[in-house]
Amino acid sequence: MKHLYLSFGFLLLVSCNYFDVKKTTSDAILNEELKTFNWSDVDEYPSFASCNDDVSKEEKKHCFQNTLIAIITNKIQRDTIVVSQDINDTIFMKFQISETGILSLMEAKIDSVTLHEIPNIKELLKNSLDSLPEIYPAIKRGQQVKTAFTLPVIIQVD
């Protein structure tokens, strides 16, 4: 009986560890969540009203890009551009769309030959963005977020 009481007392002392509650702070939970968070992907890409049908994420992305390219191309084609040599160039335009849906041209990488032949190309590109339809910003976890992307625009002038 003595051994039984001794064993019971020993188990009681050892089992106290099972009642310890480990507390985690909200900062620890946030830091753990941030480690698993994919910062380079969004739940929904930015879009125009014409692209807001019930389509997949990739289709919505392609619709947005194709619509933006079409708008830029149409605006540039309306202007008369005179060149002394043929131009076949791809301009890489870096954009940023704010949380409120405002599109900003951050940078345009233009070949020196294209810049020489069309000195006002940057102005033409900026002006082509003046009359864009309403842009719906990207969404990440139910929140509207700022996004940045690069869009290639092909310039062919004969």
N, C-alpha and C positions, 0 to 999 in steps of 0.2 A: 504494500500500500504506500509505503514511503517512496518507493521508486515511481509509483504512479503520480504522486503529488509533485515529485521532483521533475518528472518528464512534462507534466502539465504546466508547471511553472516555467520551465525552459521554453516550451512552445509558445507560451504567452509572451515572454520577453522577445523571442525571435520574431513573432508574427506582428509586432508593432510596426515593422517596416511596411507592411501591407496597408496600413492606414495612413501613411504619409501621402499627402496630396501635393503633387508637383504643380506649382503654379507657373503659367506662362504669361508673359506680359503681352499686351497688344503690339508692342514694338517688335517682339520676337516673332509673333505671328505675321506681322507685316513684312519683316525682313525675309522670312521663309517664303512668303507669297511672292515677293519681288524677285527672288532667285528663280522661280519657276515661270515667271511672266515673260511671254514672248513680245518684246518691244517692237520688233520689225514687222509684225503682222496685225491687221485690224479685222474686226468681225464683219464690217461692211465697208467697202471702198466708197470714196466720194462718188457722187452721181448727179446727173441732170434729171429733170422731171421725165424726159423721154426714156430714161434708162431705169425707171423705178418700177417696172413690171416685176411680177414674181418670177425672177430668173436666178440662176445660181450666182455665187460670189464672183467667179471668174468671168461669166458672161457680163455681169454688171461692170466689172473692171474694163473689159474690152469695149463695151458700149461707151463708157465714159471716155476712154482714150480715143476711140474712133470718132466720136462726136467732136471732141476738142481738136483733133487733127483736121477734121473736115471744116470746122469753123475758121481755123487759122489759115488753111489752104484757100478757102473761098475769099477771105479778106485780102490775102496777098495777091491772088489772081486778078482781083478787080483793079489793082494798080498796074500801070504800064511800066515795065522794067526794061530798060535798054542796056544791053551789055555788048562788049566788044569780042568776047569769047564765050563759048558754051560753058554753062555751069551745071554740074551734077554733084550736089553736095548734100550731106546729111547734117542738119543742125541739131544738136542735143540741147534741149531746153529744160532747165531745172525749175520746177514749180514748187510752190508751197500753198496749201489750202488751209486756212485758219479754222478754228473751231466754229466760227460763224459762217463759213462757206465763202470767204473772200480769197480769190486766187491771186497770187503774186508771182511774177516772173523773177526768180532769184539770179539766174545766170543763163546765158546762151553761148554755147561753144560753137564758134563760127570759123570756118577755114579762112585763111588770109586772102586767098584768091576771091572768094565770095565777098568778103568785106571790101576788097579793092573794086570789084565790079559793081557791087550794090552797096554803096557807102551808108545808105539809110536803112539797111536791113533790120537793124535792132529796133529802129523806130517803127518800121512796118510790123514787126512781130509784136511789139507792145500795143500798137493801135489795134491789132487783130483781136486782142483780148478785152477791148473796151466794152463790147456789146455782147458779152456772154450771157446766156440764160442763167437763171438761179442755180447755184451749185449747192447740193446737200453735202455737208462735211462727212468725213469718215466716222465710223462708230466703233468704239472699243469698250466692251463690257457695259453697254448701254449709255455711254457718255460720248458726246461729240469731241473728237480729238483733232489736233493739227497733224497734217501729213505732208510729206515731201516726196516728189518723184521726178524722174527724168523721162522726157518724151522726145523721141526722135522725129524730126520733120524733114522730109526730103524736098530739096529745092532743085528743080530742073528748069533751066532757062536756055532756050536755043536762039 
